Amino acid sequence: MLKRFLSALFILAGVAFATPAFSHATLVSTDPATGAVLAEAPATIRLTFNELVEPTASRLITPSGETIELEKPTAVGPDVTVTLPADIEPGTNVLSWRVVSTDGHPIGGTVVFSVGSVTGTGEDVVTSDPLVRPAIWVFRVLIYLGLFIGAAGAFFGAWISAPSPLPATPKRIMRGLSIAGLVAIPIAFALQGVDLVGASLGDVFSASALSTAWSSTYTETLVVAFIALVCGLVALARPAVGRPFSLVALLGIGLALSLSGHASRAPPEALSWLVVFIHTATVAFWAGSLLPLLFHLRANGRESAAVLGRFSAVIPHALLPLVVAGALLIVIQVDKPADVFTTDYGRLLAIKLVLVALLLALAVVNRFRLTPLMKTQPGEASRLLRRTVGAELLLVVIVFGVVAGWRFTPPPRSTNAAAAAIAEAAAKPFVPDFYNHFHIGNLGASVTVSPGAVGPVAATAELIDGEGNPLEAMEVELALALPEDGIEPVTLDAVKQDDGTWRAEGFYLPVPGTWTMTVTALISDFDRRTVSGPMVIVDPSAPAVAATTVAGDGHDHTHTTGPAVNIADPAQVVELDPAEAPTMAMTVTEAAPGAFDLGFVFERFRFGTEADGYVNMPGVGHAHIYVNGIYESDLTATEHRLTLAADGLYEVYVGLNALDHRALVTDGHLVDARIAFRASSTAPLSADRQSFDVPIALGGDVPTIRVQRGQTVELRLTSTDDQVVHLHGIDLEVAVAPQSPVTLLFNAEFPGRFIAEAHDAAETPVFFLEVLP
């Protein structure tokens, strides 16, 4: 019967249904980005993961060192939104967050942002108690010992040892390990909660930790493990019912460990679950047999030989599915062989494989060498078998310790998938949300379309009355239409959010343009109010006017300094008369290592406010800052601080926008400013700065600029046509457009004569830079 049962388990390995799933989650992006310096405190922080997650806890560490426990974040798909307090202190704040991935494992991290100015780094924030993980490991090992030695040993006693009774000593040990496992389960449950919320051991039985643990998938594992241990104890105490109870215990062990964890949630999930179940159940049969078999061999009698014979006949039927299932799990979890040596998960796997290879070698010796020897030399064979079985038992215990370490190591499959998701997100052009405010009569609406681009979007509206006070409504409808393209209104019912706003998801905008948003609010049964306004939707795949790709002299550079703007699309730009167009000049000053202050001087331009009614007017608007092509923040003042994470070349682009977010254009060119500079912790920008105006003229005299070594050099480049200029030696390259001066800022670190060339067909020299010693 047992042979048929184990053979059936192996046959089941070929039956599975593929369902897509992920496991160990990874943070892909944050909004605002970590390290951002913001003019105003954000109301929320959005965390985007590579898969669905469940938020558990978040806290804010203020510049003064105070820790504020925040309300539980909300999750919509892979996005988690953390609501921040309204009175955030100026300076560097740290958001400490914690979520649970679909495999039940906690993931935590921090988002560092500064309000107004940088006052710290946030690097000293401790997000978890260092004693929690060792405690989790210890009690997990105790549960494994109770299951695989205690409960699984009862299966051996009922199915293999019988009709011979189990020796008293292993029976006591198995009973003790099973009881230890039962005691360890509630402690492991509480520790799981502590880890999920990022608390300390002192909070092990706090209400938040316990409630969070109860909602995790690991709770299912512990409940089934508890039942398996109880069934094992019943089987040990009552041999008359030992077979059914021990069978439930063995199946419960396989089920318990397949209900949570990395492996059982890997895609395809149905196959992974089944493989984990088979692997765990067969491991339990083998491991649970070793302790009672060892004491049977010590008795060295006829009954012992009979027990050994029955075990030897059955064990091959268990080892085959065990090995096949283990191999399948390796294929599922490890993407490439190199992961075995370059990841923590892989290194633990390598250790386990070595231990398992030793176990299998001992099993082969026992089965094909020592077991047949029992017929001719029972005394010698029994002595050698006791040693090898004892060695197997020791190796099994070590394997349990290694496997328990996987609780803290995401598999390569998951980390590689997360890295790919991060790379994919970084490659996508940043598209900010589009915001507008419309107010007619006794209804006003502040509406945000997220993202402000073609494709699926969500819309959020905040209602106010004629005096600017929050307005309560019974129902709200949001509609988007593009009549000039023949797109009739798409109307969705909005759902009221906890913060009082109304949100509608499910819009799909197929084309860019100036869409019309209509907000209809049912205030009472007899009072329905409507207000409309424009929402500019862009196509992020459209070519960026400030994007140029060039190659020359062994260099290959791509400039993507600003947003993707189709300058020929009136839905994306506002054309201004050159006589009335604003102008902008930008400077960069190093305030501290890694912190750079941007300064701006405007003519014929001021920043808009809510009092302007968000209606376009000449000379009023706002600006967007991009660093190396990635959106940094809006600009609403004449200065802004950049916090840079690493040394390197940085290209800052600032473009002016109208109040409806369309880009300002004059004479066919964006109203913008750019500056390229090299940040270096070893050679910070000097206060001794030399500034030069350098017109780019092809075919004329080539000027020479002379500076002293150690000086900071500021070159303001202008051109009458589109050029890409590369300053060799310093290795700075920028695209220069007409009416769009570009500044190069760098330290003259090395003496010599360096050429700057235009990347035209002839690589024409445009100026020389001489750095005098």
N, C-alpha and C positions, 0 to 999 in steps of 0.2 A: 504493500500500500504506500509506504513511504517513498519507494523508488518511483512509483507512478506519479506521486505528488510532486517530487523534485523534477522529474522529467517534464511534467506539464508546465512548471514554471519556466523551463528553458524554451519550450515551444511558444509560450506567450510572448517571448522577446521579439518575435517577428510580427506581432500585431500591434499597430499604433496608428494614430491619426495626427497629422501635422497641424498644429495651431500656432500662429505667430505669437511670440512673447519675448520679453527681455527680462533681465534680472537686475544685476547690480547697477543702480542708477548713477549718473554722473552729471554734474552741473555743466551746462553748455554755455550759458551767458547770464549776465545780470543787467538790470536797468534800474538805476544808473550803474555804469561799469565800476568795478572795484578800483579804488584809487582816484575816483573822480572828485574834482573840486567844484562845488555848486554854489551859485549865487544865493539860492534860497533852499531851505530844507525841503526834501521831497516828502510827499504825503505817504507814498508807498514805495516799496522796492519789489521788483519782479524778478524771480529766479526761474530760469528755463532749463529743464532737464532733458535728457535724451529718452525718457520714458515716463510713464505715469508714476507718481510718487504720492505718499500720504504725509503731509506735514505733521510734526509732533510738537515742536517747541521753537521759540525764537526769543532772543533777548538783545537789548541794545546796551552797549557799554559807551557811556558818554565821555566827552573830553575830561571831565572832572573825576572819572573813575567810577561813577555810579552805575550799577547794573539794574536795568529796568526790564522786568518780565513783560513781554508783549502778548497780546491776544493771539490765539491760535491762528496761523495763516490759513488762507483759503487756497484751494487747488482747483484749477480748471484745465483739464488735460495735463500736459507736461509743465504747465506754468503754475508757479506758486507765488501768491501775492501777500506780502507782509505789510500790514498797516503800522505806520510809525506814529509816535506821539506828536501832538500839534506844536509842542514847545521844545523842539530839539535845540540843544546848546550849539552855539557857533564853535567851529573847530573840528577836529577829527573824531568821528563816531565810528563804532564798529558794530555791525549787525552779526550776531552769532545765530546760525540757523541749523536746524536738524530735521531731516525727513526720513521716511522709511521707503525703501524700494520694494518692488513687487515680490522679491524673494525673502522679505521680512528683515532685511539687514539695515541698520541705521547708517545714514551718511550725514556728515556735518561739515560746516565750513564757516567762513566769515566773509563779509563784504565791508570793506573799509571805504568810507566816503567823508569828505570834509565840507563843512558849510562855511563859506566865507574865506577861510584860510586853513592851511595845514598846520596842525599843532601836535601831531604825533604820527606814529606808524601803525598802531594797532597790532604789532607783532607779538606783544606780550599777553595777548588774550588767551586764557586757558578755557577750552570748551568742554572738557570732560575730566573725570577723576581718573588718574593713572592706575588706581587699584581696581577699577571696575573690570577691565579686560582680563587680568589674571584670575580674578574671582570667577568670571564667566567660564574661563577655560577649566578651572579646577572642578566646578560643579558639573560641567558638561562631561568631563572625563568620568566622574562618579556615576552619572546617568548611563553612560556607555557601558561601564563595568557591570552595573545592575542589570542592564538589558542583555548584553551579549554573553556575559558569564553566568549571571544569576538566572534570568528568565529563560534564555536559550539553553542553559544547562538542564533546566527542568524538562525541556523537549527531549534532550538526549536520554534522560532518565526514564521517560515514559515510553519512548519509541525504540531506542537502541539498547539501553541497559536491560529493560524488562525482557523476560521475567525476573532477571537477577536484580535485586534491590540495589539502590545507590549506596555506596559507602557513606558512613555517618559524617566523616570529616568534610568531604566536598559538599555534602548536603547542607552542613552548617555554614560553610563559606558562601555558597550560592544564596542561601537564605539571608545571610548578613549583607551581601552585596545588593540584593534586591531591596532590602529595607533601606540601605544607604541611598539607593537610587530614588526610592519613594520620598525620602527626606530631602534629597537634593532638588527634586522637581519644583516645589514651591519657591525655594530659594533662587533657582535658575529663572523662574518666572519673574520674580521681583527684580533680579539683576537685569533681565531683558528690558523691563520698563525703565530702570535707571539709565541704561545705555541708550535707549530710544530717545529719552528727553534730555540726555546730556547732564544728568545730575550726579551727585556724589554718593558714596556708599552710605552716608548718613541719611539719605533720602530713600533708602531701599524700599521702605514700606509706605511711602507717601502716596496720597490719593492720585496725584497726576501720573506718577510712575506706574502704579498698578492699573489704572484705567487705560493708559497707553499700551501697556503690555497685553492687556486683555484683547485689544483690537488687532494685535499682530498675528501673522500666520504661525509664528512659533508656538503660540498657545495651543493650536491644534496638535502640533507635535507632542507637546508635553502631556496633553490630556490622553492621547492614544498611548503614549509611553507609560503613563500611570496605570492605564487599564492592562497593558501587557505585563507590567511588573506584578500587579495583583493576581492576574491569571497564573503567572509563573509560581507565585507563592502558594496559591491554591493547589496547583499540580504537585508541588513538593510536599505539601502537608497531607494531601488526600490522593494517594496513588490510584484509588479506584476510579477517580475522574481525571487522572493525570493526562490521558491522551487528548481529550477534547480541549481541556484548559491550556495545555502546553502548546497545542497547535494554534489556538487563538493567540497565545503569547508570541509565538514565532512570527505569525502573519502580522501581528500588531507592531512588532519591531520593524518589519519592512515598511509597513504603512506609515508609522510615526516619522521615520526619517525621510520619507518621500513627500511629506506634506509641506515641507519648508526647506529652504536652503538654496544655494546657487544652482546645484545640478538639476534639481527637480523642476525648476522654473526656466530652464534653458530651452530655446526653440530647437526642434518642435516639442512643445511642452508635453503632449500625451506620450510620446516616445520616451522623453527624458524621465517622466514620472515612472513609467513602467520599468525602465532600465534600473533606476535607483531602487525601486522596490525589490526587483529580483536580486540585484547585487547585495542589498542589505540583508535580505532574508537568508541567502546562501552563506554570507559571511557569518550571520548569527548561528546557523547550524554548525558550521565548522568551528568557530570560536567557542561556542557553548559546549562542544564535545570534549575539549581538551582537558579541562579540570577533572571531570568525573572519569575520563579515560585514564588519566595519570594515576588516580588512586585505584582503579581496577587493576592496572598493571602492577601496582605495588603488592596487591594480594597474591598475584602470580599463581592462580589456581585454574581449574578447568573452566569455571564460569568466566574468569577474566579472558581466557582465550576465546570463548564463545562471543563475548561482547566485542572483542577486538575484531573477530571475523565478520560480525555483522556490520561494524563501522567501516571496515575496509571495503566491504561489498557496496556500501552506499555512497561513500565519500566521492568517488569519481563523478557520480551523477550531480553532485553539488558543485564540485570544482569547475566543471565545464561551463555552466551558466554564470558562475561567479567571475571567471576570467573573461568570458565573452562580454558580459555586461560591464565589467571594469574597463575593457578596451573601448567599448562604445562611449562610455563617459569621458574617457580621455579625448576621443575624437570630437565629442560635443564641446568640451570645455576649453580645449587648447587649439588655437588657430594654426600655429606653426611650430615646428620643433624648437626653434630658438626660444620660444616662450618658456620652455621648461627651465632654462638657465638664466633668463633675464627678468623673471617675475617672482614675487614671493610665493604666489600660488604654485607656480611651476617648480620652485625649489622644494616646497613641501611635497609636491607630487613625486619628485625624483626620490626623495627620502623614502616615501611610502613604497614606491616601486622596488627599491632595493630591498626593503624589509619583506615585501610580499614575495620577491624572488627567492629570498632565503627560506621563507615559509614553504613555498612550493617545492624547493629543493629537498627540504626535510620531509615533506609529505611524500615525495617520490621515493626517497630512501626508505621511509616507513612502509609504504605500500608494496614496493617491489623487492626490497631487500630484507628488512627485519621481520615483517609479518610472515612470509614463508619460512623464515628461520625458526619461528615459534614451534613448528612441528618437529624439528630435529634437535634444536638446542634451546629449549624454552627458557632456561635460566639466563643464559647470556643474552638471548634476544629480548627478554623482558627488561633486563638491566639497561640495554642500549635504547630500547623504546622509551623507557622512563626519562632518559636524558633528552632524547630528541623531542618528545612530547612536551617536556618541561621547557625546552628552548622555544618551541612553538608558542607556548602559552606566554612566555616573556615577550616574544616578538609581537604577539597580538596586542598586549597591553601597551607597548610602545607605539604601535600603529594607531591605537585609540588616541593617544596624546597628540600624534601628528595630525590626524583627521580633525581633532577639535580645534586645531590652529586655523583650519580653513574658514572658521567663523569670521575671521578678521581679514581675509584676503580675497578680493574679487577675482574671478577667473579671467584668464587672458581674453577669452571670447567676449566677455563683458567690457573689459577695459579697452580692447581694440575697437569694439563697436562704438564706445563712448568717444574715443579719440577721433574716429571718423565723423561722428556727429558734430563734434566741436569744430573740426576742420571745415565741414560743410557749412556750418553756421557762420564761421569766419569768412568764408568765400562769398557768402551772399551779401549784396549791397545793403547797407543800413537804410531803412526807410522809416523816418519818424512818424509818429501819429499825427494826424491832421486835426487841428482844433479851431473852432470858430464859435463866435457868440452872436446870436441874433435876438433882437428885442423889438417887439411890435406891440404897442398898447399895454395890455395887462398880462402879457406872457413873454418871458425871456427864457432862452435855452442856451446853455453852454454845452456844446456837442463835440465829442472826440470820436473820430473814426480811426480804428487801430487794426492794421497799419494803414497809412495813407497811400495805399498802392493798389493796383489792380489785383484781383483774386479774392479769396474769402476774407471778409473783414467783420469786425464787430463795432457797434456804435453805442456810445454811452451819453446820456443827456442828464444835465442837472437843471431843474426848473426854478425860476424865480418869478415873482409877481412884478407889477408895474413900479414898485418902489425898491426893488432889488432884494426883497426878502425871500427866503426859501418858500416854495409853493408846494403844497400837498396835492396829490391827484389820486383819483380812483383807478384810472387806467391811462396808459400812454402808448401811442403808436409812433413808430419811426418809419419814414419812407425815404428812399433814395431814387432819383430819376435823372436821366440825361436826355431831355427832349430833343436837342439838336441832332442826336444820333438815333432818334427813334426808340429810345428805351423808356418805356412807361414806368411809373412808380412801382417799386417793389416795397410792399408794406409788411412790417413785422410787429407783433405785439412785444412790447418791452416788459422786462421783469424788474421789479423793484429790488434794489440791493440793500445790504445792511447799512451802507453809508448814506442812503437816501437817494442815490442816483437811480436812473432807469437804464437797463442794458438790453440790447437786442443782438443776438448772434445768428448768423446764417445768411447774411448778405453776401452776394457774389458780384463783384464789379468787373465786367469783362474788358473795359477799355478805359484809358485815362481821359481826363477832362475835368471840367468844372461841373460837378454834379450838384443837384439841388436836394438838400435835406429838408424834409418837412416833419415837424414835431406836432403831434395832435394830443392834447391832454384833456381828459374828461375830469373836470373839477368836481362836478356834481351831476345829478340827473338832468339838470337844466342848464348846465354851463360847460360848453365844449370850446376850447381855445386852440388856435393853430398859429404857428410861426414857421417861417422858412428862411433858408440862407444857403450860400454856396459852400461846397466842400471840394477842395482841389485834390484830385486823385492822380498820382503819377505812375509811370511805368518804370520800375527800377532797372529793367533790362535795356532801356533806351540809351544810346551813346551819350556819355558825359561830355559836355563841352570843354571841361578842364582835364579830360583824360587823353593822354598821348602816349603811344608806345614807340620807343626808339631803340636803335641798336647801332653801335659803332665803336671802333677801337677796342674790341674785346669786351665791351660793356653791354649789358642788356637791362634797361630800366623801364619800368612802367609807372607813369605818374597818374594817380587817381586821387586828386587833391580835394575834390568836393563831391556834391551829390550828383546823381545822374539827372541832368536837365536837358530836355530837348528844346533848344533855343528857338526853333521854328514853331513850337506849339504854343499858341496864346493861352492855353489852359495852364501852362506851367510858368509863364514869364509875364512881366509887365514892362512894356517898352516905354522908355522915358526920353524926353527931348534932351539932347546933350547939354543944353544951356541950363536945364533945371535938374540934371542928374546929380545925385550925391557923389561925393568922393570920400575915400577912406585911406588912411595911412596906418600901418601897424608896426610896432616895435616889440622886441623881445629882450627881457633883462633877466639874468639869472638871480633869483632871490635866495636860493639855498641849494645844496646838492639835490638834484632831482626835481627842483621846483623852479618854474620859469613864469615870469609875469608878462602877459601880453598887454600892451598899451595901444589905445586907438585914438585917432583924431579924425573927426567927421566934419564935413562941410555940407550944408543943405540937407541935413538928416538929423532926426531925433528918434528915440525909441518910443514906440506906441504904448499906451496904457489902456486899461479897460474904459477909461473915460472917453477915449476916442471912438467908442462904439464899434470897433473892429470893422470899420468901413475904410476901404483904401483911400488914401489921400497922398499927394506928392510930399516926399521928404519924410514920411513917417513909416516906421516898420520895425523890424528886428533883424537879428543876424544869427547864422548858424556857424559853429566852429567844427572843423574836421581836422583830425590829426592822422597823417598817413592814410587818408582816404576813409577813416572811420569817424563817425559822428561823435563829437565830444560833448557838446551841450549847446543850448541857446545862449546868445549874448544879449544881455539887457543893460549893460553898463559899459563904460569906457575902459574897463580893465578886467582881466580874467587871469587866474592862476592855473597853470598846467602842472600836474604832478606826473612825472615820467618814471616808469618802472625800471628802465635799463638804459645803458649807454647806446648811442647809435645816431643815425641820421633821422631827423624829424622834419616833415613838411607840413606846415600849418596853413590851412585854407579857411578864409572867412568870407562868406557871401551875404550880401544884404537882400532882405526879403520884404515884400509888402505885408500888410497886416493879414491878408488872406493866405500867406505862406508862399505865394508865387515869387520866383526869383526876379530881382530888378535887373533890367538890361538897358543899355544905352548904346546906340550906334552899332548894334550887332554883337555886343560883348557884355558879359556879366559884370555887375558892379561888385568887385571883390578885391581881396588883397591876399597875398601869399608870402610866406617867408620860410626859408629852409635853413636849418641850423644843425650843428652837430653837438649833441650832449655828451659830455665825458666827465666821469667822476674823477679821473686822474688829471684832467686839464680843464677846469671850469672856466667859463667865460670871464675875461678880465674886465675890470673897470676902465682900463686904458683902451679905449675903443677908437679906431680910425674908420671914418665913413667916407664913401665915394659914390658918386652918381656915374653909372656906366651905361651909356647908350650903346646898343648893339647895332652896328652898321656893317654889313657885309661888303667887302671890296674896297673899303677905305683904309685909312691909317689904323694900325693896330696899337692901341695905347698900352703903356706899361704902368702898373700900379705898384708902388714900393711901400712896404711896411717893415716894421721891426719884429724880429722873432719875439713871441710871447704876447704880442698885442692881439686884441680881438678885432676882427675885420668885418665891416658891414658894407656889402656891395649892393647898391640899389640898381637893378637891371631894368632897362626899358627897351622896347623894340617897336618898329613900325609895322612889322609883320610877325607871324607866328614862327617862333624859333625854339629849339631845345639846346640849351647851353650846358656844356660839361666842363667843369674846372678840374683838370687832371692834377694828380698829386694830393690835393685835398679830397678829391673824389666826391664832389657835390655836383648834382645835375638837376636842372629845373626846366620847366616849360615856361616860356615867356610869350605872352599874347599882347597885341596892341591895346593900349589904354589900361593895361593891367600890370603895373610894376611888380617885380618880384625881388625880394631881399635875400641875399646869401649872408649867413652869419656863422663865423667859425673862428677858431684860434689858429694863429700862425705858429704852429708848433715846430716846424722844421725849416731851416734855411734852404734857399734854392730858387730857381726860376721855373714857374709853372705856367703852362699854356691853358687857355680856355678856348674851346672850339664850339662852333655851331654844328649840329649834327645834320648838315645838308650833304649833298652828294660829294662835295669836295672837302668835307671836314674843315671848313674855313676858320682860321684863327680870328677871335674877336677881341681878346686882350691877353696880356701877360701879367702874372703876379710874381713880383720879386720879394722874397722874404729875406731881409738882411740879418746877418748874425748879430 
